[in-house]
Amino acid sequence: MNKSELVEVAAKEAGITKAAADKALSAIIGAVVKTVTQGESVTLVGFGTFKSAKRAARTGKNPKTGATLKIPATTVPKFTAGTAFKASVAAKKPVAKKK
């Protein structure tokens, strides 16, 4: 499912226009990105938690040349699924993708 499909489902479920659903989804995503960028976490009970995590510096290998290279430390976004979300996914079999 991509963003436009998600907007369509949200609009239908909430009984609002697609434009309003798109605006709301964009605002939510923007708020999550801004909060996590500031180093705070966003917890949606039952769904999961968005937070930032520090990744230590490490050495890697160039797959083309085999040369070793240093990968600098960085901060990356991280999502941890909530208990209800995990249970819901575990209880259902994956649905085949549409072609």
Phi and psi restraints in degrees (range 20) as a CNS / XPLOR table:
assign (resid 1 and name C) (resid 2 and name N)
       (resid 2 and name CA) (resid 2 and name C) 1.0 -103.4 20.0 2
assign (resid 2 and name N) (resid 2 and name CA)
       (resid 2 and name C) (resid 3 and name N) 1.0 -177.7 20.0 2
assign (resid 2 and name C) (resid 3 and name N)
       (resid 3 and name CA) (resid 3 and name C) 1.0 -61.8 20.0 2
assign (resid 3 and name N) (resid 3 and name CA)
       (resid 3 and name C) (resid 4 and name N) 1.0 -43.3 20.0 2
assign (resid 3 and name C) (resid 4 and name N)
       (resid 4 and name CA) (resid 4 and name C) 1.0 -65.0 20.0 2
assign (resid 4 and name N) (resid 4 and name CA)
       (resid 4 and name C) (resid 5 and name N) 1.0 -36.2 20.0 2
assign (resid 4 and name C) (resid 5 and name N)
       (resid 5 and name CA) (resid 5 and name C) 1.0 -68.1 20.0 2
assign (resid 5 and name N) (resid 5 and name CA)
       (resid 5 and name C) (resid 6 and name N) 1.0 -39.1 20.0 2
assign (resid 5 and name C) (resid 6 and name N)
       (resid 6 and name CA) (resid 6 and name C) 1.0 -64.5 20.0 2
assign (resid 6 and name N) (resid 6 and name CA)
       (resid 6 and name C) (resid 7 and name N) 1.0 -41.8 20.0 2
assign (resid 6 and name C) (resid 7 and name N)
       (resid 7 and name CA) (resid 7 and name C) 1.0 -61.0 20.0 2
assign (resid 7 and name N) (resid 7 and name CA)
       (resid 7 and name C) (resid 8 and name N) 1.0 -42.4 20.0 2
assign (resid 7 and name C) (resid 8 and name N)
       (resid 8 and name CA) (resid 8 and name C) 1.0 -61.9 20.0 2
assign (resid 8 and name N) (resid 8 and name CA)
       (resid 8 and name C) (resid 9 and name N) 1.0 -45.6 20.0 2
assign (resid 8 and name C) (resid 9 and name N)
       (resid 9 and name CA) (resid 9 and name C) 1.0 -65.1 20.0 2
assign (resid 9 and name N) (resid 9 and name CA)
       (resid 9 and name C) (resid 10 and name N) 1.0 -43.9 20.0 2
assign (resid 9 and name C) (resid 10 and name N)
       (resid 10 and name CA) (resid 10 and name C) 1.0 -62.5 20.0 2
assign (resid 10 and name N) (resid 10 and name CA)
       (resid 10 and name C) (resid 11 and name N) 1.0 -41.5 20.0 2
assign (resid 10 and name C) (resid 11 and name N)
       (resid 11 and name CA) (resid 11 and name C) 1.0 -63.3 20.0 2
assign (resid 11 and name N) (resid 11 and name CA)
       (resid 11 and name C) (resid 12 and name N) 1.0 -43.1 20.0 2
assign (resid 11 and name C) (resid 12 and name N)
       (resid 12 and name CA) (resid 12 and name C) 1.0 -66.3 20.0 2
assign (resid 12 and name N) (resid 12 and name CA)
       (resid 12 and name C) (resid 13 and name N) 1.0 -46.4 20.0 2
assign (resid 12 and name C) (resid 13 and name N)
       (resid 13 and name CA) (resid 13 and name C) 1.0 -65.5 20.0 2
assign (resid 13 and name N) (resid 13 and name CA)
       (resid 13 and name C) (resid 14 and name N) 1.0 -37.7 20.0 2
assign (resid 13 and name C) (resid 14 and name N)
       (resid 14 and name CA) (resid 14 and name C) 1.0 -89.7 20.0 2
assign (resid 14 and name N) (resid 14 and name CA)
       (resid 14 and name C) (resid 15 and name N) 1.0 -10.5 20.0 2
assign (resid 14 and name C) (resid 15 and name N)
       (resid 15 and name CA) (resid 15 and name C) 1.0 69.8 20.0 2
assign (resid 15 and name N) (resid 15 and name CA)
       (resid 15 and name C) (resid 16 and name N) 1.0 36.9 20.0 2
assign (resid 15 and name C) (resid 16 and name N)
       (resid 16 and name CA) (resid 16 and name C) 1.0 -124.0 20.0 2
assign (resid 16 and name N) (resid 16 and name CA)
       (resid 16 and name C) (resid 17 and name N) 1.0 173.3 20.0 2
assign (resid 16 and name C) (resid 17 and name N)
       (resid 17 and name CA) (resid 17 and name C) 1.0 -74.5 20.0 2
assign (resid 17 and name N) (resid 17 and name CA)
       (resid 17 and name C) (resid 18 and name N) 1.0 160.4 20.0 2
assign (resid 17 and name C) (resid 18 and name N)
       (resid 18 and name CA) (resid 18 and name C) 1.0 -64.1 20.0 2
assign (resid 18 and name N) (resid 18 and name CA)
       (resid 18 and name C) (resid 19 and name N) 1.0 -35.8 20.0 2
assign (resid 18 and name C) (resid 19 and name N)
       (resid 19 and name CA) (resid 19 and name C) 1.0 -63.4 20.0 2
assign (resid 19 and name N) (resid 19 and name CA)
       (resid 19 and name C) (resid 20 and name N) 1.0 -42.7 20.0 2
assign (resid 19 and name C) (resid 20 and name N)
       (resid 20 and name CA) (resid 20 and name C) 1.0 -67.1 20.0 2
assign (resid 20 and name N) (resid 20 and name CA)
       (resid 20 and name C) (resid 21 and name N) 1.0 -40.9 20.0 2
assign (resid 20 and name C) (resid 21 and name N)
       (resid 21 and name CA) (resid 21 and name C) 1.0 -65.0 20.0 2
assign (resid 21 and name N) (resid 21 and name CA)
       (resid 21 and name C) (resid 22 and name N) 1.0 -40.8 20.0 2
assign (resid 21 and name C) (resid 22 and name N)
       (resid 22 and name CA) (resid 22 and name C) 1.0 -64.1 20.0 2
assign (resid 22 and name N) (resid 22 and name CA)
       (resid 22 and name C) (resid 23 and name N) 1.0 -42.5 20.0 2
assign (resid 22 and name C) (resid 23 and name N)
       (resid 23 and name CA) (resid 23 and name C) 1.0 -63.5 20.0 2
assign (resid 23 and name N) (resid 23 and name CA)
       (resid 23 and name C) (resid 24 and name N) 1.0 -42.7 20.0 2
assign (resid 23 and name C) (resid 24 and name N)
       (resid 24 and name CA) (resid 24 and name C) 1.0 -65.4 20.0 2
assign (resid 24 and name N) (resid 24 and name CA)
       (resid 24 and name C) (resid 25 and name N) 1.0 -45.7 20.0 2
assign (resid 24 and name C) (resid 25 and name N)
       (resid 25 and name CA) (resid 25 and name C) 1.0 -62.9 20.0 2
assign (resid 25 and name N) (resid 25 and name CA)
       (resid 25 and name C) (resid 26 and name N) 1.0 -42.9 20.0 2
assign (resid 25 and name C) (resid 26 and name N)
       (resid 26 and name CA) (resid 26 and name C) 1.0 -63.1 20.0 2
assign (resid 26 and name N) (resid 26 and name CA)
       (resid 26 and name C) (resid 27 and name N) 1.0 -39.3 20.0 2
assign (resid 26 and name C) (resid 27 and name N)
       (resid 27 and name CA) (resid 27 and name C) 1.0 -65.5 20.0 2
assign (resid 27 and name N) (resid 27 and name CA)
       (resid 27 and name C) (resid 28 and name N) 1.0 -41.3 20.0 2
assign (resid 27 and name C) (resid 28 and name N)
       (resid 28 and name CA) (resid 28 and name C) 1.0 -65.5 20.0 2
assign (resid 28 and name N) (resid 28 and name CA)
       (resid 28 and name C) (resid 29 and name N) 1.0 -46.7 20.0 2
assign (resid 28 and name C) (resid 29 and name N)
       (resid 29 and name CA) (resid 29 and name C) 1.0 -61.6 20.0 2
assign (resid 29 and name N) (resid 29 and name CA)
       (resid 29 and name C) (resid 30 and name N) 1.0 -42.9 20.0 2
assign (resid 29 and name C) (resid 30 and name N)
       (resid 30 and name CA) (resid 30 and name C) 1.0 -60.8 20.0 2
assign (resid 30 and name N) (resid 30 and name CA)
       (resid 30 and name C) (resid 31 and name N) 1.0 -42.0 20.0 2
assign (resid 30 and name C) (resid 31 and name N)
       (resid 31 and name CA) (resid 31 and name C) 1.0 -66.0 20.0 2
assign (resid 31 and name N) (resid 31 and name CA)
       (resid 31 and name C) (resid 32 and name N) 1.0 -40.3 20.0 2
assign (resid 31 and name C) (resid 32 and name N)
       (resid 32 and name CA) (resid 32 and name C) 1.0 -64.8 20.0 2
assign (resid 32 and name N) (resid 32 and name CA)
       (resid 32 and name C) (resid 33 and name N) 1.0 -46.2 20.0 2
assign (resid 32 and name C) (resid 33 and name N)
       (resid 33 and name CA) (resid 33 and name C) 1.0 -61.8 20.0 2
assign (resid 33 and name N) (resid 33 and name CA)
       (resid 33 and name C) (resid 34 and name N) 1.0 -45.7 20.0 2
assign (resid 33 and name C) (resid 34 and name N)
       (resid 34 and name CA) (resid 34 and name C) 1.0 -62.6 20.0 2
assign (resid 34 and name N) (resid 34 and name CA)
       (resid 34 and name C) (resid 35 and name N) 1.0 -44.3 20.0 2
assign (resid 34 and name C) (resid 35 and name N)
       (resid 35 and name CA) (resid 35 and name C) 1.0 -65.9 20.0 2
assign (resid 35 and name N) (resid 35 and name CA)
       (resid 35 and name C) (resid 36 and name N) 1.0 -45.5 20.0 2
assign (resid 35 and name C) (resid 36 and name N)
       (resid 36 and name CA) (resid 36 and name C) 1.0 -67.5 20.0 2
assign (resid 36 and name N) (resid 36 and name CA)
       (resid 36 and name C) (resid 37 and name N) 1.0 -35.7 20.0 2
assign (resid 36 and name C) (resid 37 and name N)
       (resid 37 and name CA) (resid 37 and name C) 1.0 -61.9 20.0 2
assign (resid 37 and name N) (resid 37 and name CA)
       (resid 37 and name C) (resid 38 and name N) 1.0 -32.6 20.0 2
assign (resid 37 and name C) (resid 38 and name N)
       (resid 38 and name CA) (resid 38 and name C) 1.0 -80.6 20.0 2
assign (resid 38 and name N) (resid 38 and name CA)
       (resid 38 and name C) (resid 39 and name N) 1.0 0.3 20.0 2
assign (resid 38 and name C) (resid 39 and name N)
       (resid 39 and name CA) (resid 39 and name C) 1.0 92.0 20.0 2
assign (resid 39 and name N) (resid 39 and name CA)
       (resid 39 and name C) (resid 40 and name N) 1.0 4.9 20.0 2
assign (resid 39 and name C) (resid 40 and name N)
       (resid 40 and name CA) (resid 40 and name C) 1.0 -96.2 20.0 2
assign (resid 40 and name N) (resid 40 and name CA)
       (resid 40 and name C) (resid 41 and name N) 1.0 168.3 20.0 2
assign (resid 40 and name C) (resid 41 and name N)
       (resid 41 and name CA) (resid 41 and name C) 1.0 -110.6 20.0 2
assign (resid 41 and name N) (resid 41 and name CA)
       (resid 41 and name C) (resid 42 and name N) 1.0 156.0 20.0 2
assign (resid 41 and name C) (resid 42 and name N)
       (resid 42 and name CA) (resid 42 and name C) 1.0 -120.4 20.0 2
assign (resid 42 and name N) (resid 42 and name CA)
       (resid 42 and name C) (resid 43 and name N) 1.0 118.6 20.0 2
assign (resid 42 and name C) (resid 43 and name N)
       (resid 43 and name CA) (resid 43 and name C) 1.0 -112.6 20.0 2
assign (resid 43 and name N) (resid 43 and name CA)
       (resid 43 and name C) (resid 44 and name N) 1.0 123.4 20.0 2
assign (resid 43 and name C) (resid 44 and name N)
       (resid 44 and name CA) (resid 44 and name C) 1.0 -110.2 20.0 2
assign (resid 44 and name N) (resid 44 and name CA)
       (resid 44 and name C) (resid 45 and name N) 1.0 103.2 20.0 2
assign (resid 44 and name C) (resid 45 and name N)
       (resid 45 and name CA) (resid 45 and name C) 1.0 -55.0 20.0 2
assign (resid 45 and name N) (resid 45 and name CA)
       (resid 45 and name C) (resid 46 and name N) 1.0 129.0 20.0 2
assign (resid 45 and name C) (resid 46 and name N)
       (resid 46 and name CA) (resid 46 and name C) 1.0 89.6 20.0 2
assign (resid 46 and name N) (resid 46 and name CA)
       (resid 46 and name C) (resid 47 and name N) 1.0 -21.0 20.0 2
assign (resid 46 and name C) (resid 47 and name N)
       (resid 47 and name CA) (resid 47 and name C) 1.0 -104.0 20.0 2
assign (resid 47 and name N) (resid 47 and name CA)
       (resid 47 and name C) (resid 48 and name N) 1.0 -58.1 20.0 2
assign (resid 47 and name C) (resid 48 and name N)
       (resid 48 and name CA) (resid 48 and name C) 1.0 162.1 20.0 2
assign (resid 48 and name N) (resid 48 and name CA)
       (resid 48 and name C) (resid 49 and name N) 1.0 -174.2 20.0 2
assign (resid 48 and name C) (resid 49 and name N)
       (resid 49 and name CA) (resid 49 and name C) 1.0 -127.9 20.0 2
assign (resid 49 and name N) (resid 49 and name CA)
       (resid 49 and name C) (resid 50 and name N) 1.0 132.5 20.0 2
assign (resid 49 and name C) (resid 50 and name N)
       (resid 50 and name CA) (resid 50 and name C) 1.0 -103.4 20.0 2
assign (resid 50 and name N) (resid 50 and name CA)
       (resid 50 and name C) (resid 51 and name N) 1.0 132.0 20.0 2
assign (resid 50 and name C) (resid 51 and name N)
       (resid 51 and name CA) (resid 51 and name C) 1.0 -154.1 20.0 2
assign (resid 51 and name N) (resid 51 and name CA)
       (resid 51 and name C) (resid 52 and name N) 1.0 170.8 20.0 2
assign (resid 51 and name C) (resid 52 and name N)
       (resid 52 and name CA) (resid 52 and name C) 1.0 -101.8 20.0 2
assign (resid 52 and name N) (resid 52 and name CA)
       (resid 52 and name C) (resid 53 and name N) 1.0 148.9 20.0 2
assign (resid 52 and name C) (resid 53 and name N)
       (resid 53 and name CA) (resid 53 and name C) 1.0 -135.4 20.0 2
assign (resid 53 and name N) (resid 53 and name CA)
       (resid 53 and name C) (resid 54 and name N) 1.0 140.9 20.0 2
assign (resid 53 and name C) (resid 54 and name N)
       (resid 54 and name CA) (resid 54 and name C) 1.0 -86.1 20.0 2
assign (resid 54 and name N) (resid 54 and name CA)
       (resid 54 and name C) (resid 55 and name N) 1.0 133.8 20.0 2
assign (resid 54 and name C) (resid 55 and name N)
       (resid 55 and name CA) (resid 55 and name C) 1.0 -109.9 20.0 2
assign (resid 55 and name N) (resid 55 and name CA)
       (resid 55 and name C) (resid 56 and name N) 1.0 123.0 20.0 2
assign (resid 55 and name C) (resid 56 and name N)
       (resid 56 and name CA) (resid 56 and name C) 1.0 -68.2 20.0 2
assign (resid 56 and name N) (resid 56 and name CA)
       (resid 56 and name C) (resid 57 and name N) 1.0 157.1 20.0 2
assign (resid 56 and name C) (resid 57 and name N)
       (resid 57 and name CA) (resid 57 and name C) 1.0 -65.3 20.0 2
assign (resid 57 and name N) (resid 57 and name CA)
       (resid 57 and name C) (resid 58 and name N) 1.0 148.1 20.0 2
assign (resid 57 and name C) (resid 58 and name N)
       (resid 58 and name CA) (resid 58 and name C) 1.0 -155.0 20.0 2
assign (resid 58 and name N) (resid 58 and name CA)
       (resid 58 and name C) (resid 59 and name N) 1.0 171.3 20.0 2
assign (resid 58 and name C) (resid 59 and name N)
       (resid 59 and name CA) (resid 59 and name C) 1.0 -104.0 20.0 2
assign (resid 59 and name N) (resid 59 and name CA)
       (resid 59 and name C) (resid 60 and name N) 1.0 143.9 20.0 2
assign (resid 59 and name C) (resid 60 and name N)
       (resid 60 and name CA) (resid 60 and name C) 1.0 -128.7 20.0 2
assign (resid 60 and name N) (resid 60 and name CA)
       (resid 60 and name C) (resid 61 and name N) 1.0 -176.5 20.0 2
assign (resid 60 and name C) (resid 61 and name N)
       (resid 61 and name CA) (resid 61 and name C) 1.0 -132.4 20.0 2
assign (resid 61 and name N) (resid 61 and name CA)
       (resid 61 and name C) (resid 62 and name N) 1.0 129.6 20.0 2
assign (resid 61 and name C) (resid 62 and name N)
       (resid 62 and name CA) (resid 62 and name C) 1.0 -70.7 20.0 2
assign (resid 62 and name N) (resid 62 and name CA)
       (resid 62 and name C) (resid 63 and name N) 1.0 117.1 20.0 2
assign (resid 62 and name C) (resid 63 and name N)
       (resid 63 and name CA) (resid 63 and name C) 1.0 -65.5 20.0 2
assign (resid 63 and name N) (resid 63 and name CA)
       (resid 63 and name C) (resid 64 and name N) 1.0 -24.7 20.0 2
assign (resid 63 and name C) (resid 64 and name N)
       (resid 64 and name CA) (resid 64 and name C) 1.0 -79.6 20.0 2
assign (resid 64 and name N) (resid 64 and name CA)
       (resid 64 and name C) (resid 65 and name N) 1.0 -44.9 20.0 2
assign (resid 64 and name C) (resid 65 and name N)
       (resid 65 and name CA) (resid 65 and name C) 1.0 -104.0 20.0 2
assign (resid 65 and name N) (resid 65 and name CA)
       (resid 65 and name C) (resid 66 and name N) 1.0 -20.0 20.0 2
assign (resid 65 and name C) (resid 66 and name N)
       (resid 66 and name CA) (resid 66 and name C) 1.0 83.2 20.0 2
assign (resid 66 and name N) (resid 66 and name CA)
       (resid 66 and name C) (resid 67 and name N) 1.0 0.6 20.0 2
assign (resid 66 and name C) (resid 67 and name N)
       (resid 67 and name CA) (resid 67 and name C) 1.0 -70.9 20.0 2
assign (resid 67 and name N) (resid 67 and name CA)
       (resid 67 and name C) (resid 68 and name N) 1.0 144.4 20.0 2
assign (resid 67 and name C) (resid 68 and name N)
       (resid 68 and name CA) (resid 68 and name C) 1.0 -81.8 20.0 2
assign (resid 68 and name N) (resid 68 and name CA)
       (resid 68 and name C) (resid 69 and name N) 1.0 143.3 20.0 2
assign (resid 68 and name C) (resid 69 and name N)
       (resid 69 and name CA) (resid 69 and name C) 1.0 -141.1 20.0 2
assign (resid 69 and name N) (resid 69 and name CA)
       (resid 69 and name C) (resid 70 and name N) 1.0 154.3 20.0 2
assign (resid 69 and name C) (resid 70 and name N)
       (resid 70 and name CA) (resid 70 and name C) 1.0 -90.5 20.0 2
assign (resid 70 and name N) (resid 70 and name CA)
       (resid 70 and name C) (resid 71 and name N) 1.0 129.8 20.0 2
assign (resid 70 and name C) (resid 71 and name N)
       (resid 71 and name CA) (resid 71 and name C) 1.0 -104.6 20.0 2
assign (resid 71 and name N) (resid 71 and name CA)
       (resid 71 and name C) (resid 72 and name N) 1.0 120.1 20.0 2
assign (resid 71 and name C) (resid 72 and name N)
       (resid 72 and name CA) (resid 72 and name C) 1.0 -70.6 20.0 2
assign (resid 72 and name N) (resid 72 and name CA)
       (resid 72 and name C) (resid 73 and name N) 1.0 160.0 20.0 2
assign (resid 72 and name C) (resid 73 and name N)
       (resid 73 and name CA) (resid 73 and name C) 1.0 -66.1 20.0 2
assign (resid 73 and name N) (resid 73 and name CA)
       (resid 73 and name C) (resid 74 and name N) 1.0 148.7 20.0 2
assign (resid 73 and name C) (resid 74 and name N)
       (resid 74 and name CA) (resid 74 and name C) 1.0 -152.9 20.0 2
assign (resid 74 and name N) (resid 74 and name CA)
       (resid 74 and name C) (resid 75 and name N) 1.0 168.6 20.0 2
assign (resid 74 and name C) (resid 75 and name N)
       (resid 75 and name CA) (resid 75 and name C) 1.0 -112.6 20.0 2
assign (resid 75 and name N) (resid 75 and name CA)
       (resid 75 and name C) (resid 76 and name N) 1.0 131.2 20.0 2
assign (resid 75 and name C) (resid 76 and name N)
       (resid 76 and name CA) (resid 76 and name C) 1.0 -125.8 20.0 2
assign (resid 76 and name N) (resid 76 and name CA)
       (resid 76 and name C) (resid 77 and name N) 1.0 153.1 20.0 2
assign (resid 76 and name C) (resid 77 and name N)
       (resid 77 and name CA) (resid 77 and name C) 1.0 -75.4 20.0 2
assign (resid 77 and name N) (resid 77 and name CA)
       (resid 77 and name C) (resid 78 and name N) 1.0 149.3 20.0 2
assign (resid 77 and name C) (resid 78 and name N)
       (resid 78 and name CA) (resid 78 and name C) 1.0 -138.7 20.0 2
assign (resid 78 and name N) (resid 78 and name CA)
       (resid 78 and name C) (resid 79 and name N) 1.0 139.2 20.0 2
assign (resid 78 and name C) (resid 79 and name N)
       (resid 79 and name CA) (resid 79 and name C) 1.0 -120.8 20.0 2
assign (resid 79 and name N) (resid 79 and name CA)
       (resid 79 and name C) (resid 80 and name N) 1.0 131.3 20.0 2
assign (resid 79 and name C) (resid 80 and name N)
       (resid 80 and name CA) (resid 80 and name C) 1.0 -118.4 20.0 2
assign (resid 80 and name N) (resid 80 and name CA)
       (resid 80 and name C) (resid 81 and name N) 1.0 120.0 20.0 2
assign (resid 80 and name C) (resid 81 and name N)
       (resid 81 and name CA) (resid 81 and name C) 1.0 -68.0 20.0 2
assign (resid 81 and name N) (resid 81 and name CA)
       (resid 81 and name C) (resid 82 and name N) 1.0 143.8 20.0 2
assign (resid 81 and name C) (resid 82 and name N)
       (resid 82 and name CA) (resid 82 and name C) 1.0 -78.4 20.0 2
assign (resid 82 and name N) (resid 82 and name CA)
       (resid 82 and name C) (resid 83 and name N) 1.0 167.9 20.0 2
assign (resid 82 and name C) (resid 83 and name N)
       (resid 83 and name CA) (resid 83 and name C) 1.0 -60.0 20.0 2
assign (resid 83 and name N) (resid 83 and name CA)
       (resid 83 and name C) (resid 84 and name N) 1.0 -45.9 20.0 2
assign (resid 83 and name C) (resid 84 and name N)
       (resid 84 and name CA) (resid 84 and name C) 1.0 -64.7 20.0 2
assign (resid 84 and name N) (resid 84 and name CA)
       (resid 84 and name C) (resid 85 and name N) 1.0 -39.6 20.0 2
assign (resid 84 and name C) (resid 85 and name N)
       (resid 85 and name CA) (resid 85 and name C) 1.0 -64.8 20.0 2
assign (resid 85 and name N) (resid 85 and name CA)
       (resid 85 and name C) (resid 86 and name N) 1.0 -46.0 20.0 2
assign (resid 85 and name C) (resid 86 and name N)
       (resid 86 and name CA) (resid 86 and name C) 1.0 -60.2 20.0 2
assign (resid 86 and name N) (resid 86 and name CA)
       (resid 86 and name C) (resid 87 and name N) 1.0 -44.1 20.0 2
assign (resid 86 and name C) (resid 87 and name N)
       (resid 87 and name CA) (resid 87 and name C) 1.0 -64.6 20.0 2
assign (resid 87 and name N) (resid 87 and name CA)
       (resid 87 and name C) (resid 88 and name N) 1.0 -39.7 20.0 2
assign (resid 87 and name C) (resid 88 and name N)
       (resid 88 and name CA) (resid 88 and name C) 1.0 -64.4 20.0 2
assign (resid 88 and name N) (resid 88 and name CA)
       (resid 88 and name C) (resid 89 and name N) 1.0 -43.3 20.0 2
assign (resid 88 and name C) (resid 89 and name N)
       (resid 89 and name CA) (resid 89 and name C) 1.0 -68.7 20.0 2
assign (resid 89 and name N) (resid 89 and name CA)
       (resid 89 and name C) (resid 90 and name N) 1.0 -40.8 20.0 2
assign (resid 89 and name C) (resid 90 and name N)
       (resid 90 and name CA) (resid 90 and name C) 1.0 -67.0 20.0 2
assign (resid 90 and name N) (resid 90 and name CA)
       (resid 90 and name C) (resid 91 and name N) 1.0 -29.0 20.0 2
assign (resid 90 and name C) (resid 91 and name N)
       (resid 91 and name CA) (resid 91 and name C) 1.0 -79.1 20.0 2
assign (resid 91 and name N) (resid 91 and name CA)
       (resid 91 and name C) (resid 92 and name N) 1.0 -19.8 20.0 2
assign (resid 91 and name C) (resid 92 and name N)
       (resid 92 and name CA) (resid 92 and name C) 1.0 -112.3 20.0 2
assign (resid 92 and name N) (resid 92 and name CA)
       (resid 92 and name C) (resid 93 and name N) 1.0 147.8 20.0 2
assign (resid 92 and name C) (resid 93 and name N)
       (resid 93 and name CA) (resid 93 and name C) 1.0 -82.6 20.0 2
assign (resid 93 and name N) (resid 93 and name CA)
       (resid 93 and name C) (resid 94 and name N) 1.0 147.9 20.0 2
assign (resid 93 and name C) (resid 94 and name N)
       (resid 94 and name CA) (resid 94 and name C) 1.0 -61.7 20.0 2
assign (resid 94 and name N) (resid 94 and name CA)
       (resid 94 and name C) (resid 95 and name N) 1.0 141.5 20.0 2
assign (resid 94 and name C) (resid 95 and name N)
       (resid 95 and name CA) (resid 95 and name C) 1.0 -86.9 20.0 2
assign (resid 95 and name N) (resid 95 and name CA)
       (resid 95 and name C) (resid 96 and name N) 1.0 137.9 20.0 2
assign (resid 95 and name C) (resid 96 and name N)
       (resid 96 and name CA) (resid 96 and name C) 1.0 -64.9 20.0 2
assign (resid 96 and name N) (resid 96 and name CA)
       (resid 96 and name C) (resid 97 and name N) 1.0 140.0 20.0 2
assign (resid 96 and name C) (resid 97 and name N)
       (resid 97 and name CA) (resid 97 and name C) 1.0 -72.2 20.0 2
assign (resid 97 and name N) (resid 97 and name CA)
       (resid 97 and name C) (resid 98 and name N) 1.0 147.0 20.0 2
assign (resid 97 and name C) (resid 98 and name N)
       (resid 98 and name CA) (resid 98 and name C) 1.0 -76.8 20.0 2
assign (resid 98 and name N) (resid 98 and name CA)
       (resid 98 and name C) (resid 99 and name N) 1.0 144.9 20.0 2
